Amino acid sequence: MAKRVRGSRTGRPVMVLLDLLGRRWTLRLVWELREGPRRFRALQDAIGASPTMINTRLAELREARLVELDEAAGYQLTALGEELLRLVLPLHAWAEKWARTTAG
């Protein structure tokens, strides 16, 4: 049975992903891990969210198999997480272009 998420009665994978990525701080955590592993404290300093919120989002990302914890290096993207990042980067470039065209 499909996992139900907000905004979806079907639990289709794309809806589950969009629900996960739409949660506060989730994409920011993925973004902060784009250049390699980071320890919890470094993520907290970079993001400015509460430790509870960061722990919650990291747990969700780990459950989704997008992030893993390497005891020696810290949190890092998995192969799936890196693939997701590669898909998000063109959106980031487009958003930068869009922001320039809408700037006042």
C-alpha positions in Angstrom: 0.0 0.0 0.0 1.2 3.5 -0.8 2.2 5.9 1.9 -0.2 8.7 2.3 1.2 12.2 2.6 -0.2 15.7 2.7 -1.6 16.8 -0.6 -2.0 13.2 -1.9 -4.6 10.6 -1.5 -2.6 8.1 -3.6 0.9 8.2 -2.0 2.5 8.2 -5.4 6.3 8.3 -5.1 6.5 11.8 -6.6 4.0 13.1 -4.0 5.9 11.4 -1.2 9.2 13.0 -2.4 7.6 16.5 -2.8 6.1 16.2 0.7 9.5 15.3 2.1 11.4 18.0 0.3 8.7 20.6 1.2 9.3 20.2 4.9 11.1 23.1 6.5 14.9 22.7 6.4 15.0 19.5 4.4 16.3 20.9 1.1 18.6 23.2 3.1 20.2 20.1 4.7 20.6 18.4 1.3 22.1 21.6 0.0 24.6 21.9 2.9 25.8 18.3 2.2 26.4 19.0 -1.5 30.2 19.5 -1.0 30.7 16.5 1.2 30.1 15.2 4.8 29.4 17.5 7.6 29.1 16.9 11.3 25.9 17.8 13.2 27.3 20.9 14.8 28.5 22.3 11.4 25.0 21.7 9.9 23.4 23.4 12.9 25.8 26.4 12.5 25.1 26.6 8.8 21.4 26.3 9.0 20.5 28.0 12.3 17.7 25.6 13.1 17.1 24.0 16.5 18.9 20.7 17.2 15.5 19.0 17.5 14.4 20.1 14.1 17.8 19.1 12.5 17.6 15.7 14.2 14.1 15.2 12.9 14.9 16.2 9.3 18.1 14.1 9.3 16.1 11.1 10.6 13.6 11.6 7.8 16.3 11.9 5.2 18.0 8.8 6.5 14.8 6.9 6.5 14.3 8.0 2.9 17.9 6.8 2.2 19.0 10.2 0.9 21.5 10.8 3.8 23.6 8.5 5.9 25.8 8.9 8.9 29.5 8.0 8.7 30.7 7.9 12.2 34.2 9.2 11.2 33.1 11.9 8.7 29.6 12.9 9.7 26.4 13.2 7.7 26.7 12.7 3.9 24.5 12.2 0.9 24.0 8.7 -0.3 24.1 7.8 -4.0 20.4 8.5 -4.1 20.9 11.8 -2.3 23.6 12.8 -4.8 21.4 11.9 -7.7 18.6 14.0 -6.2 21.0 16.9 -5.8 22.1 16.6 -9.5 18.4 16.9 -10.4 17.9 19.9 -8.2 20.9 21.9 -9.4 19.3 22.8 -12.8 16.3 24.1 -10.8 18.7 26.2 -8.7 20.2 27.7 -11.9 16.8 28.4 -13.3 15.7 30.0 -10.1 18.7 32.3 -10.1 17.9 33.4 -13.7 14.2 33.9 -12.8 15.2 36.0 -9.8 17.2 38.3 -12.0 14.4 38.8 -14.4 11.9 39.6 -11.6 14.2 41.9 -9.6 12.8 45.3 -9.4 
